[in-house]
Amino acid sequence: MEPSNSIQEIVFRFMNRFTFDPEDLDYSLVEKHAKTLQALAEVSNSGVMIFDLHQKQTVFFSTNFGKMLGYKPSDYEALNYRFFEPKIHPDERYQLSLRGVSVLKIFDQFSKDEKFNHKAVYEFRMLNAENKYIRLVEQYQILELDKKGQVWLMFNMVDISPNQEIESPVKCQILNFRTGDVIPLDVEQKPQLELTKRELEILKLVKQGYLSKEISTQLSISVHTVNTHRYRFLEKLGANNSFEAVIFASKYGLLD
């Protein structure tokens, strides 16, 4: 069975794990942010939108979003971002959806300060109004958290990438724009088998059925540190979950 190419289907399935109390969400903030971001879009000629993880939909879309690609507002205003998703290169839609889930998982594990100090940066191809593929750079940042510290509102800015090597692969990374540190999330063609000693140690405990909190106690490290190592070995092994990671690691003899 071929994997779904719908970015929304895959990413939204993961979003269902987040639960929000609507009474804790102040939607007047959307209008406040929208005014600022619309002005920013007009000055920078960037496309800007706000995504609401509670409603799982775009709640603001700058009027010039498709201008950089040569589209008229009348082409896309009725569908908003749904107009643009099918125009992403078909080879890259599934890759972007997987990277989107990885980004949300990592942001979910960050502390409150870390959430606001990071942005996710993507590069991918999209058809312009002349039916030619153009490389875009898209940046996601957090606007608002709910009272539990969950990501609630995110905004993104889309620009033409300075890299117009059309055959370049999808790129994705998480940037700490306070420190300059980067977490690469580029899609790998093959698993990277160089797991660290700690990653292997945690993976073996996962295989034995231990939960993150139990591993944290056993190794005298924080739950956050345990989860960080878990996400790293998932990325290295090309696994979508811990069950797959154990299978892949066993296949390559890493747990012998």
N, C-alpha and C positions, 0 to 999 in steps of 0.2 A: 504493500500500500504506500503510495507516494505521500510524503509529508505535505501538510497544508501550506499553501503559499500566502494565506491571509495573515497579515501582521496583526490585525485586530483580533482574530480568533485565538491565536496563540498567546499574545500578550494579555488579552482580556481574561483568558482562562486563569492565568496566574493572578490577575488583579482580584479575582473573586475571593482570594484568601484574605484580603483586607476588609475589615468591617468598620463602618463609621457610624457615629451617632449624629444624625442630621441637626439636632439641637445644638451641637457643639460647633457647627460650621457657619461662619458669618459670611454669607454670600454677597454682602455689600463690598467685600474686599475684591471680588472679581471685577466689579465696575471700576473700582479705584485703580486696580492694576491695569485694566484694559485701556484706560485713558492714557496712562504713562507709556504703555507699550505701543499704542497706536502712534503716539508722537515719536517714539524711538524708531518705529518702522519707517515713518515718513522721512525722517532725517537720514537714516542709514541706508534706505532702500532695501532693507531686509524684510523677509516674510516673518511674521511673528504670530504665535498663537498660544493660548492657555488651555491646558488639559486638566480636567477634573477627575481624579481617581475615584471619587465617590460615585459620581454619575457615569463614569467611564465614557466621557465624551468631551469633545472640544467645546469650550464655553466662550471662547473669544478667538476671532480670526481676523487679522489685519486686512484692510481693504486692498492692500497692494501685494498680497501674498504671491500671486502668480505673475506679477509684472516682470520679474527678472527672467522668467522663462518665456515671455512673450504672450502670455494669456491675458485676455480681457476679464475684468471682474464678472461680467455676465456669463463667462464660460464656466465659472466655478462657484459663484456665490450661493447657489442653491444647495450644492453638495458639500461645500467647505473642503476639508482635507480628504474626504472620500473621493473627490474628483482626482486628486493627485496620486493616491495609493496605487491604482492600476498602471500609472505611468512610471513607477519605479521599475528598473530593469528586472525582468522575471527571475534571473539568476540570483538576485540579491534580496528579494522580498523575504524569503525564508531565513536567510542569514541575519537580516536585520531584526526579524521577530525574535530569534534566539538571543541576539545581543541585547534586545530590549528587556527580556526577562532577566538576563544576567545583571543588567544595570539596576533594575528594580530590587533584585535580591541584595546586591551590595549596598545600595542606598538604604535599604531597610535595616541593615546591620550597623550603619554608621550612628554615632552619637548625634544629638541635636546640632551641635556646632559643626560636626563633620558634614552633615547633610547640606548645610548652607555654604560650606567651603568648597564643594565639588560641583563639577559640571560634566555631563557626558557629551562627547564629541564624536559625531559620525561623519563618514564620507561615503557617498553612493551615487549612482547614476539615475537620472530621471529624464523622460522625454520632454523636450520643449515644444513650443507651438509649431515649430518647423519640422516636428517629428524626428529630431536628432537628439541623441543622448548627451546630456551635460552633467558633469560631476558637481555635486552640491556638498556643502559642509553644513551640518545641522548641530546645534548646541542646545542641550537641555539643562535647565537649572530649576531648583526648587523655589517656589514663591511662598507657600504656606504649608505648615504642618497642622494636624488636628491636635486636640488636647492630650492625646496619648503619645504624640511625637511621631505619628505616621505621616508619610508624604501624602499631602492632599492635593495641592495645586502645583503644577509644573508649567514652565513656559519654555518655548523653543524659538530659536532664531535660525533662519535658513538663508544662506548666501551662496553665490557661485564660488566654487572652490578654486583657489589659485592653481591647484593641480588638475590639469585637464588631460592627463594621460588616461584616455577612456578605458583602456584595458586594465587599469590598476584595480586591485580587489577592494571589496568593502573594507573600510577601516572603522574601528571603534576603540575609544579609550575614555577612561575617567580621569579628569584632571583636577588636582587640588590647586585652585588658582591663587591660594594664599602662599603655598610653598613651592609650587611648580612640580610637585611629585605627580607621576603618571602611573595609572594602572592600565596596562594594555589589555584589550579584549578582542584583538583581531582574530578572525575565524581561521583556525588552523586546518590544513588539509589532512594532517596525521597527528595522532596524540603525541604530546611531549612527555617522554617517559622519565624525565629527570625530576622525580619527586624528592623533596627534602626529607631529612630524617624525621622531622616532626610531622610532616604531612603523611608519611608512611605509618608513623606511630598512631596517628588519629584514624587513618583509614582502616587499620587493622582492628581498632576498637569499634569502629562503625560496623565492620563485618561481624563482630561478636554481638552486635545488637545494642551497644551503649548509645544513649542519647547525649546531646551536646553538654547538658548540665552535668551528667555523670562523668563524662570525659574531662570536663573542667575540674571537677573535684579530684579525680584520680591523678591528673597531671599537674594539679596546682597552678592552673592558668585560668584566665577569665573565659566566660562563655563567648564573649566577642572574639577573643583570639582563636578559640576553637572553630567558630563559624567562619572566620577569615581563612583559616587553613582549609576548611572544607570547600569553600568556594574556589580556592586556588587549585586544589586537586581536581575538582570538577572541570575547571577550564582546561587544565593540562591534559586531562584524559579525554576531553571532548564528550563528557557525560552530562546528561540533563538532570540527574539526581544521584543520590548516594548509592542506590541499588545498582544503577548502571556503572558507577565508578568501581564498585567492588567486582563486578563481572569483568570489566575491562582490565582492571589491575591484575586480577587472577589470570586472565587470558595471557597477559604479557609477563607473567611470572613475578610480579612485584610483591606479592604477598606470601611467597614461599619462605 
